[in-house]
Each structure stands twice: as C-alpha cells, then as structure tokens.
Amino acid sequence: MACVALAPPVARGEEQLAQAASAQGTTGLPEAFEIGLSTEEIVIAPDFSGARLVIFGVLDNADGRILRQGGYDIVVALEGPPVPIVVREKERTLGLWINKGSERFDTVPASYSLAATRRLTDIASPQTLSQLSVGIEHLQMAKLQAGRSALANRDKYAEAVRRIRGTRGLFRESFGTVEFVSATLFRAELALPADLPVGRHVARAFLFREGVFLRERTDTLWVVKSGFESTISNFAHQHGAFYGIFAVFLGIATGWLGRLMFKRD
C-alpha cells in the first residue's frame, strides 16, 4: 500500500523540546515528558492511500544511570473515534446459517495503531497493560453497565473483533519503532491505513521506567474529508431524510436509464 508521507516539523519542534529539556536538567524531580504530532489534521482526498504520522517528544528529569541502561520505555498509540459494534456468531444448521450468539461492545476504537520501544510483554505486566488499555490484546473495548453481566465467552467475541479489525489493517502494532534520537529526545512513526476513519483521533503516549508506569500524555489528531466526497458526507449527516430520498430516486433513475440503454429490440 502506498503511503503519503507527512513531513514532521522536526527542525523547529524537536529543537524547542530539546531546549526545554536542557533548561530543566536532571534535578532529582520526578520524570516527565511531553509529546507533539507532525500534523494536527489529515485530509482524506479521493486518491488517499494511507499516511504516516510522526509523534516526537522529550523526556525531562531522566535518571542518567537508568537512561544509559535503557531502562526507560515509550509506548505511543493512536486511537480512532470510539464506536459501538455488535459481534454475531453464526453456525450452519440444516444447510442454513443462523445466529448462534452475539455480544455488544460499546467503545471499540474505529482504528488503533501502536508503536513501542520493545514488545509490550517486556515493558510491563499484563495487568498494568490491561489497566491502561495499552496494546491490541489488552484493549478495553467496553464498560459493562450496572446490572449487566458479562457472557462467559465474551473473550471469544473480543478476539473476533481484534482479528477482523487486524485483517482489515485497522488494528496494527510495531515494536522497536520508538527511537531515542538523542539522550532524551524520542520519535515514533505510525503507518495509518487507507480506510482511516474520519473524526477525532487521540494520540496516547506512555512512559515506563524499569517496568513501572510513570506518566501518560495525550494529543488530538483530526481526520477530515475534502472535495466532493466531503460535501456529500456533510449533506448526508445534516439532511439524512433528503439524502435518503435522493438516493432512492437516483437508484431508480439509474436502473431505468440502464434498461433503456441495454434494451434489446
């Protein structure tokens, strides 16, 4: 898949972050970090085939000994707009496919891309990753409502969601792709799919020290459509009834014209 590279403002942004880190120094204060995105908006045009997003940041007040030993880990993830989905399991009975069961997930990210300094299992415990909702396997896709019990095989449906989204390229992970370009300056590159959903995406960055979670930082990325496709999409959302009626008449007219054009004498 060809990707459109989004050039990050490395020269200015990383230089400012590096200067901030030098000003802070290592004064014994708790570690902190800040992040920035190479762009605040991705515009989807008709020829959009994917993009690359660069997330860069700076680590403040780092312990020199731990830094030299590689004891700090960074995980960054871009989560798409949360959407509710229903997963249904089908089985073949007497030659017919019927629904065997279903489960609803209330908050599934429409897309999820992650990059980390190492494999997540080498960074933190599964319990910590689940609490933070970090990684595809530990992604918290729903919060149970009061009085609602979880199905015994709920994990099976959750795994189906991960598998389907992963096959479509909407859920993806890469390890060893967060790099420290200097003692305290780091950058990560995320490959975004061609069918990137529109809306508000949240970039989440996590700082770990020797397996212990320290800090989280977030930033916002907007994905919008452009051109004629954007006009149609906005009209459909703002005037749903008129759009539906127009679509029906357009379908009828298209069928009628096609019948006239290919009518045999």
C-alpha positions as CSV (number, residue, x, y, z in Angstrom):
1,M,0.0,0.0,0.0
2,A,1.4,3.3,-1.0
3,C,1.5,5.8,1.8
4,V,1.6,9.6,1.8
5,A,4.4,10.8,4.0
6,L,3.5,13.7,6.2
7,A,6.7,15.7,6.8
8,P,7.1,16.4,10.5
9,P,8.3,19.8,11.7
10,V,11.3,18.2,13.2
11,A,13.7,21.1,12.9
12,R,11.6,23.5,15.0
13,G,9.6,21.2,17.2
14,E,12.4,18.8,18.3
15,E,14.8,21.8,18.8
16,Q,12.3,23.5,21.1
17,L,11.7,20.3,23.1
18,A,15.4,19.7,23.4
19,Q,16.0,23.2,24.7
20,A,13.2,22.7,27.2
21,A,14.9,19.5,28.4
22,S,18.2,21.3,28.8
23,A,16.6,24.0,30.8
24,Q,15.0,21.5,33.2
25,G,18.1,19.4,33.6
26,T,18.2,16.4,35.9
27,T,17.4,18.0,39.3
28,G,16.1,14.9,41.1
29,L,12.5,15.8,40.2
30,P,10.1,13.1,39.0
31,E,10.5,12.1,35.4
32,A,8.1,13.9,33.0
33,F,7.7,14.0,29.2
34,E,5.9,16.0,26.5
35,I,4.8,14.9,23.0
36,G,4.0,16.6,19.7
37,L,2.5,15.5,16.4
38,S,3.8,16.1,12.9
39,T,0.4,17.4,12.0
40,E,-2.9,18.2,13.7
41,E,-5.0,17.3,10.7
42,I,-5.1,14.6,8.0
43,V,-7.2,15.4,4.9
44,I,-8.6,12.5,3.1
45,A,-8.9,13.1,-0.7
46,P,-10.3,10.7,-3.3
47,D,-6.8,9.4,-4.0
48,F,-5.9,8.9,-0.3
49,S,-3.9,5.7,0.1
50,G,-2.7,6.0,3.7
51,A,-0.4,8.2,5.7
52,R,2.5,8.2,8.1
53,L,2.2,10.1,11.4
54,V,5.3,11.0,13.4
55,I,5.0,11.5,17.1
56,F,8.0,13.1,18.8
57,G,8.7,14.0,22.4
58,V,11.2,14.8,25.1
59,L,11.9,13.2,28.4
60,D,12.6,15.5,31.3
61,N,14.5,14.9,34.6
62,A,15.6,11.4,33.4
63,D,17.9,9.4,35.7
64,G,21.2,9.2,33.9
65,R,22.0,5.7,35.1
66,I,18.6,4.3,34.1
67,L,18.8,6.1,30.8
68,R,22.2,4.6,30.0
69,Q,20.9,1.1,30.8
70,G,17.9,1.5,28.6
71,G,15.5,1.4,31.5
72,Y,13.0,3.8,30.0
73,D,10.4,2.7,27.6
74,I,7.9,4.7,25.5
75,V,4.7,3.4,24.0
76,V,2.6,5.5,21.7
77,A,-0.8,4.7,20.3
78,L,-3.3,6.5,18.0
79,E,-6.9,5.5,18.8
80,G,-9.7,6.3,16.3
81,P,-13.2,7.5,17.3
82,P,-14.9,5.0,19.6
83,V,-17.9,3.2,18.1
84,P,-20.4,0.6,19.3
85,I,-20.4,-2.7,17.4
86,V,-22.3,-6.0,17.7
87,V,-20.4,-9.2,17.0
88,R,-22.5,-12.2,15.9
89,E,-21.5,-15.8,15.8
90,K,-23.1,-17.9,13.0
91,E,-23.3,-21.7,12.6
92,R,-24.6,-23.9,9.8
93,T,-27.8,-25.8,10.7
94,L,-29.7,-27.9,8.2
95,G,-28.0,-26.0,5.3
96,L,-28.8,-22.6,6.7
97,W,-26.6,-20.1,8.5
98,I,-28.2,-18.9,11.7
99,N,-27.1,-16.7,14.6
100,K,-25.8,-18.7,17.5
101,G,-25.0,-15.8,19.7
102,S,-24.0,-12.2,19.8
103,E,-22.3,-9.7,22.1
104,R,-22.2,-5.9,22.1
105,F,-19.1,-3.8,22.7
106,D,-19.9,-0.1,23.5
107,T,-16.5,1.6,22.9
108,V,-14.4,0.0,20.2
109,P,-11.8,2.3,18.6
110,A,-12.6,2.5,14.9
111,S,-8.8,2.2,14.4
112,Y,-5.8,1.5,16.6
113,S,-2.1,1.9,15.7
114,L,0.7,1.4,18.2
115,A,4.5,1.7,18.3
116,A,6.8,0.8,21.2
117,T,10.4,0.7,22.1
118,R,10.1,-3.0,22.8
119,R,7.5,-5.8,22.9
120,L,4.8,-4.9,25.4
121,T,5.4,-8.1,27.4
122,D,8.9,-6.9,28.0
123,I,7.8,-3.4,29.1
124,A,5.1,-4.1,31.7
125,S,2.9,-6.8,33.2
126,P,-0.3,-7.9,31.5
127,Q,-2.3,-6.4,34.5
128,T,-0.7,-3.0,34.0
129,L,-1.3,-3.1,30.3
130,S,-5.0,-4.0,30.8
131,Q,-5.5,-1.2,33.3
132,L,-4.0,1.3,30.9
133,S,-5.7,-0.3,27.9
134,V,-2.4,-0.5,26.0
135,G,-2.0,-2.9,23.1
136,I,-4.4,-4.8,20.9
137,E,-4.6,-7.8,23.2
138,H,-5.3,-5.6,26.3
139,L,-7.6,-3.0,24.6
140,Q,-10.6,-2.3,26.8
141,M,-13.5,-2.2,24.3
142,A,-16.4,-1.8,26.6
143,K,-17.5,-0.9,30.1
144,L,-20.3,-3.1,31.5
145,Q,-23.4,-1.2,32.6
146,A,-24.7,-1.6,36.1
147,G,-26.7,-4.8,36.5
148,R,-25.4,-6.2,33.2
149,S,-23.4,-9.5,33.5
150,A,-20.6,-10.4,31.0
151,L,-21.0,-13.5,28.9
152,A,-18.9,-16.5,29.8
153,N,-17.4,-16.5,26.3
154,R,-17.1,-12.7,26.0
155,D,-13.4,-13.0,25.4
156,K,-14.1,-15.1,22.3
157,Y,-16.2,-12.3,20.8
158,A,-13.5,-9.7,21.7
159,E,-10.9,-11.8,20.0
160,A,-13.1,-11.9,16.9
161,V,-13.2,-8.1,16.9
162,R,-9.4,-7.9,17.1
163,R,-9.0,-10.4,14.3
164,I,-11.4,-8.8,11.9
165,R,-10.0,-5.3,12.5
166,G,-6.5,-6.6,12.2
167,T,-7.2,-8.3,8.9
168,R,-8.5,-5.0,7.5
169,G,-5.4,-3.2,8.7
170,L,-7.3,-1.0,11.2
171,F,-5.6,-2.6,14.2
172,R,-1.8,-2.8,14.0
173,E,1.3,-2.8,16.2
174,S,5.0,-2.4,15.7
175,F,7.8,-2.8,18.2
176,G,11.3,-1.3,18.2
177,T,9.9,1.6,16.2
178,V,10.1,4.2,19.0
179,E,13.7,5.5,18.9
180,F,15.7,7.8,21.1
181,V,17.4,10.2,18.7
182,S,19.3,11.8,21.5
183,A,19.7,11.2,25.2
184,T,16.2,12.5,26.0
185,L,14.6,13.1,22.6
186,F,12.5,10.3,21.0
187,R,10.3,9.8,17.9
188,A,7.8,7.3,16.7
189,E,6.3,6.7,13.3
190,L,2.9,5.2,12.8
191,A,1.6,3.8,9.5
192,L,-2.1,4.7,9.1
193,P,-4.4,2.7,6.8
194,A,-6.1,3.8,3.6
195,D,-9.5,3.5,5.1
196,L,-8.7,5.7,8.1
197,P,-12.0,6.7,9.8
198,V,-12.8,10.4,9.9
199,G,-13.3,12.2,13.2
200,R,-11.3,12.9,16.3
201,H,-8.3,10.6,17.0
202,V,-6.5,10.6,20.3
203,A,-2.7,10.1,20.4
204,R,-1.7,8.5,23.8
205,A,1.9,8.2,24.9
206,F,3.0,6.2,28.0
207,L,6.3,6.4,29.9
208,F,7.6,3.4,31.8
209,R,10.7,3.1,34.0
210,E,12.0,-0.5,34.5
211,G,8.5,-1.9,34.1
212,V,6.8,0.7,36.2
213,F,4.2,3.1,34.6
214,L,5.1,6.7,35.3
215,R,3.2,9.2,33.1
216,E,0.7,9.5,30.2
217,R,0.4,12.3,27.7
218,T,-2.3,12.8,25.1
219,D,-2.8,14.9,21.9
220,T,-5.5,15.2,19.3
221,L,-5.5,14.5,15.6
222,W,-8.4,15.3,13.3
223,V,-9.1,13.3,10.2
224,V,-11.4,15.1,7.7
225,K,-12.6,14.5,4.2
226,S,-12.2,17.0,1.3
227,G,-13.7,17.9,-2.0
228,F,-17.0,16.5,-3.4
229,E,-16.8,13.5,-1.1
230,S,-16.8,15.8,1.9
231,T,-19.8,17.7,0.5
232,I,-21.8,14.5,0.1
233,S,-20.8,13.3,3.5
234,N,-21.8,16.6,5.3
235,F,-25.1,16.7,3.4
236,A,-25.9,13.1,4.4
237,H,-25.3,13.9,8.1
238,Q,-27.1,17.2,8.2
239,H,-30.1,16.2,5.9
240,G,-30.4,12.5,6.4
241,A,-34.1,12.3,5.2
242,F,-33.5,14.3,2.0
243,Y,-30.3,12.3,1.3
244,G,-32.2,9.0,1.7
245,I,-35.0,10.1,-0.7
246,F,-32.4,11.4,-3.2
247,A,-30.5,8.1,-3.1
248,V,-33.7,6.1,-3.8
249,F,-34.7,8.3,-6.8
250,L,-31.1,8.2,-8.1
251,G,-31.2,4.4,-7.9
252,I,-34.5,4.2,-9.7
253,A,-33.3,6.6,-12.4
254,T,-30.1,4.8,-12.9
255,G,-31.9,1.5,-13.3
256,W,-34.4,3.0,-15.7
257,L,-31.7,4.5,-17.9
258,G,-29.7,1.3,-17.8
259,R,-32.7,-0.6,-19.0
260,L,-33.2,1.8,-21.9
261,M,-29.6,1.8,-23.0
262,F,-29.3,-2.0,-23.0
263,K,-32.8,-2.8,-24.2
264,R,-32.8,-5.4,-26.9
265,D,-35.1,-4.9,-29.9
